[in-house]
Amino acid sequence: AIRLPAFYVGVYEAVDDPSLNSIISWSTSNRSFIIWNPEEFHRRILSTSVQLLSPDYSTFLSSLKFYASLLYLQD
């Protein structure tokens, strides 16, 4: 079994949680996600999730870019 980095798991769990759809959800294509409410995303998700590495929004975005580039390199 492939073990994914905790960051991937944390992002997936947040995006896939229907109770958070007003904050973060899948796009209509289900190939990307949208953060609808950055303030609530920071308060309710980033500040409480150890898997997302940092409670800081800009650090989250940097991590997202870093992990996305790893996915690109693996293809």
Backbone as ProteinMPNN parsed JSONL, in Angstrom:
{"seq_chain_A": "AIRLPAFYVGVYEAVDDPSLNSIISWSTSNRSFIIWNPEEFHRRILSTSVQLLSPDYSTFLSSLKFYASLLYLQD", "coords_chain_A": {"N_chain_A": [[0.841, -1.193, 0.0], [0.449, 2.221, -0.758], [1.738, 4.893, 1.029], [0.561, 7.974, 1.805], [1.754, 11.372, 2.172], [1.106, 13.154, 5.213], [0.119, 15.713, 4.782], [-1.259, 15.598, 2.3], [-3.338, 13.863, 3.041], [-4.607, 15.354, 5.056], [-5.515, 17.621, 3.604], [-7.236, 16.368, 1.751], [-9.152, 15.212, 3.505], [-10.302, 17.512, 4.634], [-11.368, 18.818, 2.349], [-13.12, 16.89, 1.431], [-15.049, 16.683, 3.366], [-18.377, 17.044, 3.927], [-19.569, 18.745, 5.767], [-18.031, 20.982, 5.771], [-18.418, 22.346, 3.434], [-19.212, 25.005, 2.95], [-16.955, 26.358, 3.44], [-14.711, 25.081, 2.262], [-14.512, 23.159, -0.657], [-14.965, 20.595, -3.203], [-14.387, 21.41, -6.635], [-16.656, 21.824, -9.445], [-15.784, 19.973, -11.303], [-14.539, 18.107, -9.785], [-11.814, 17.817, -9.738], [-10.239, 19.643, -8.602], [-10.077, 21.955, -5.851], [-11.917, 24.455, -3.987], [-11.401, 27.187, -1.917], [-13.692, 28.702, -0.212], [-14.109, 30.454, 1.885], [-11.684, 32.017, 3.211], [-11.061, 33.07, 5.781], [-12.584, 31.571, 7.632], [-11.571, 29.091, 6.927], [-8.959, 29.301, 7.846], [-9.472, 29.705, 10.605], [-11.106, 27.47, 11.438], [-10.007, 25.184, 10.262], [-7.158, 25.225, 9.479], [-6.01, 26.124, 11.896], [-6.514, 24.041, 13.594], [-5.676, 21.614, 12.545], [-3.18, 19.289, 12.581], [-2.086, 17.871, 10.506], [-1.962, 19.578, 8.329], [0.282, 21.046, 8.587], [0.849, 23.801, 9.292], [-0.556, 26.621, 11.0], [-0.693, 28.887, 9.518], [-1.883, 30.704, 6.766], [-0.46, 31.484, 4.42], [1.742, 29.785, 4.553], [0.433, 27.361, 4.284], [-0.435, 27.612, 1.6], [2.062, 27.679, 0.32], [2.979, 25.115, 0.963], [1.063, 23.638, -0.382], [1.681, 24.282, -3.047], [4.246, 23.174, -3.154], [3.768, 20.383, -2.677], [2.066, 19.889, -4.815], [3.822, 20.231, -6.938], [5.432, 18.016, -6.52], [3.655, 15.984, -7.188], [3.394, 16.507, -9.889], [5.984, 15.998, -10.787], [6.112, 13.264, -10.364], [4.465, 12.176, -12.28]], "CA_chain_A": [[0.0, 0.0, 0.0], [1.166, 3.497, -0.824], [1.468, 5.759, 2.165], [0.593, 9.377, 1.384], [2.152, 12.328, 3.209], [0.012, 13.645, 6.065], [-0.446, 16.923, 4.188], [-2.269, 15.162, 1.325], [-4.473, 13.297, 3.771], [-5.302, 16.46, 5.721], [-6.23, 18.412, 2.596], [-8.337, 15.547, 1.243], [-10.193, 15.087, 4.529], [-11.005, 18.796, 4.751], [-12.134, 19.077, 1.128], [-14.14, 15.856, 1.264], [-15.995, 16.733, 4.489], [-19.535, 17.84, 3.507], [-19.915, 19.772, 6.762], [-17.162, 22.152, 5.533], [-18.631, 22.818, 2.066], [-19.311, 26.467, 2.856], [-15.595, 26.863, 3.644], [-13.837, 24.456, 1.264], [-15.208, 22.041, -1.31], [-14.511, 20.226, -4.536], [-14.936, 22.168, -7.766], [-17.662, 21.036, -10.16], [-15.108, 18.888, -12.022], [-13.952, 17.213, -8.765], [-10.367, 17.67, -9.986], [-9.589, 20.692, -7.824], [-10.948, 22.411, -4.773], [-12.067, 25.905, -3.83], [-11.532, 27.705, -0.549], [-14.739, 29.723, -0.325], [-14.051, 31.396, 2.993], [-10.337, 31.887, 3.767], [-11.01, 33.37, 7.217], [-13.081, 30.39, 8.333], [-10.615, 28.027, 6.651], [-7.876, 29.502, 8.809], [-9.944, 29.548, 11.987], [-11.677, 26.159, 11.755], [-9.274, 24.047, 9.706], [-5.706, 25.358, 9.631], [-5.584, 26.292, 13.288], [-6.771, 22.829, 14.378], [-5.182, 20.405, 11.877], [-1.735, 19.043, 12.62], [-1.692, 17.328, 9.206], [-1.752, 20.631, 7.334], [1.631, 21.531, 8.85], [0.998, 25.136, 9.857], [-1.798, 27.391, 11.088], [-0.531, 30.088, 8.716], [-2.468, 30.52, 5.436], [0.56, 31.58, 3.371], [2.527, 28.554, 4.628], [-0.411, 26.336, 3.673], [-0.358, 27.781, 0.145], [3.407, 27.256, -0.099], [3.001, 23.651, 1.054], [0.208, 23.153, -1.461], [2.474, 24.393, -4.278], [5.335, 22.205, -3.067], [3.243, 19.029, -2.866], [1.543, 19.804, -6.193], [4.975, 20.035, -7.829], [5.85, 16.631, -6.382], [2.73, 15.181, -7.993], [3.742, 16.744, -11.295], [7.255, 15.312, -11.052], [5.908, 11.822, -10.325], [3.725, 11.731, -13.48]], "C_chain_A": [[0.878, 1.244, 0.0], [0.757, 4.345, 0.365], [1.64, 7.213, 1.73], [1.091, 10.261, 2.515], [0.925, 12.86, 3.958], [-0.648, 14.886, 5.473], [-1.531, 16.57, 3.19], [-3.531, 14.681, 2.024], [-5.282, 14.401, 4.432], [-6.108, 17.31, 4.757], [-7.44, 17.634, 2.095], [-9.476, 15.465, 2.261], [-10.984, 16.378, 4.689], [-11.9, 19.045, 3.547], [-13.314, 18.11, 1.011], [-15.2, 15.84, 2.375], [-17.186, 17.618, 4.121], [-19.929, 18.93, 4.511], [-19.089, 21.043, 6.582], [-17.381, 22.774, 4.159], [-18.768, 24.331, 1.928], [-17.935, 27.124, 2.997], [-14.659, 26.382, 2.539], [-14.596, 23.282, 0.652], [-14.565, 21.74, -2.651], [-15.118, 21.165, -5.562], [-15.957, 21.279, -8.479], [-17.044, 19.87, -10.924], [-14.577, 17.806, -11.08], [-12.464, 16.962, -8.976], [-9.554, 18.721, -9.242], [-10.546, 21.082, -6.705], [-10.914, 23.925, -4.667], [-12.164, 26.216, -2.346], [-12.469, 28.902, -0.648], [-14.599, 30.819, 0.725], [-12.689, 31.263, 3.684], [-10.255, 32.15, 5.28], [-11.47, 32.166, 8.04], [-12.162, 29.19, 8.108], [-9.451, 28.111, 7.639], [-8.332, 29.177, 10.225], [-10.346, 28.108, 12.305], [-10.839, 24.984, 11.28], [-7.777, 24.164, 9.953], [-5.274, 25.409, 11.088], [-5.78, 25.033, 14.13], [-6.162, 21.567, 13.781], [-3.665, 20.316, 11.931], [-1.242, 18.587, 11.255], [-1.385, 18.407, 8.18], [-0.514, 21.463, 7.613], [1.747, 22.885, 9.526], [-0.354, 25.835, 9.951], [-1.782, 28.662, 10.233], [-1.001, 29.841, 7.277], [-1.407, 30.562, 4.343], [1.47, 30.348, 3.38], [1.746, 27.395, 4.036], [-0.33, 26.417, 2.149], [1.008, 27.352, -0.397], [3.524, 25.734, -0.076], [2.186, 23.037, -0.076], [0.963, 23.19, -2.794], [3.595, 23.358, -4.295], [4.821, 20.796, -3.349], [2.637, 18.852, -4.256], [2.698, 19.592, -7.167], [5.511, 18.62, -7.702], [4.954, 15.709, -7.189], [3.076, 15.3, -9.469], [5.011, 15.982, -11.671], [7.081, 13.797, -11.112], [5.178, 11.319, -11.564], [4.639, 11.363, -14.61]], "O_chain_A": [[1.908, 1.302, 0.671], [-0.428, 4.491, 0.663], [2.729, 7.628, 1.335], [0.882, 9.948, 3.687], [-0.156, 12.992, 3.385], [-1.85, 15.087, 5.644], [-2.609, 17.163, 3.213], [-4.646, 15.044, 1.647], [-6.512, 14.388, 4.374], [-7.246, 17.681, 5.047], [-8.543, 18.175, 2.023], [-10.642, 15.633, 1.901], [-12.202, 16.344, 4.862], [-13.056, 19.438, 3.701], [-14.386, 18.489, 0.54], [-16.147, 15.056, 2.313], [-17.025, 18.833, 4.011], [-20.552, 19.923, 4.137], [-19.407, 22.074, 7.174], [-16.611, 23.644, 3.752], [-18.46, 24.876, 0.868], [-17.776, 28.31, 2.707], [-13.911, 27.167, 1.956], [-15.24, 22.51, 1.361], [-13.748, 22.504, -3.165], [-16.232, 21.657, -5.381], [-16.097, 20.104, -8.141], [-17.721, 18.871, -11.167], [-14.21, 16.717, -11.524], [-11.917, 15.994, -8.447], [-8.324, 18.689, -9.255], [-11.675, 20.597, -6.631], [-10.012, 24.585, -5.182], [-12.922, 25.579, -1.614], [-12.081, 29.975, -1.11], [-14.935, 31.976, 0.474], [-12.547, 30.489, 4.63], [-9.461, 31.517, 5.975], [-10.828, 31.79, 9.021], [-11.994, 28.363, 9.003], [-9.021, 27.1, 8.195], [-7.651, 28.456, 10.954], [-9.958, 27.583, 13.348], [-10.945, 23.891, 11.837], [-7.186, 23.283, 10.577], [-4.274, 24.797, 11.464], [-5.276, 24.953, 15.251], [-6.133, 20.535, 14.452], [-2.959, 21.167, 11.389], [-0.107, 18.877, 10.878], [-0.618, 18.167, 7.248], [-0.282, 22.475, 6.951], [2.693, 23.093, 10.286], [-1.204, 25.662, 9.078], [-2.75, 29.422, 10.23], [-0.569, 28.88, 6.641], [-1.451, 29.747, 3.422], [1.923, 29.913, 2.321], [2.318, 26.539, 3.362], [-0.173, 25.393, 1.483], [1.089, 26.731, -1.456], [4.097, 25.136, -0.986], [2.585, 22.027, -0.657], [0.893, 22.242, -3.577], [3.862, 22.74, -5.325], [5.389, 20.089, -4.181], [2.696, 17.755, -4.813], [2.556, 18.839, -8.13], [6.003, 18.067, -8.685], [5.433, 14.758, -7.807], [3.053, 14.314, -10.206], [5.094, 15.392, -12.749], [7.816, 13.117, -11.828], [5.265, 10.131, -11.875], [4.173, 10.972, -15.68]]}, "name": "protein", "num_of_chains": 1, "seq": "AIRLPAFYVGVYEAVDDPSLNSIISWSTSNRSFIIWNPEEFHRRILSTSVQLLSPDYSTFLSSLKFYASLLYLQD"}
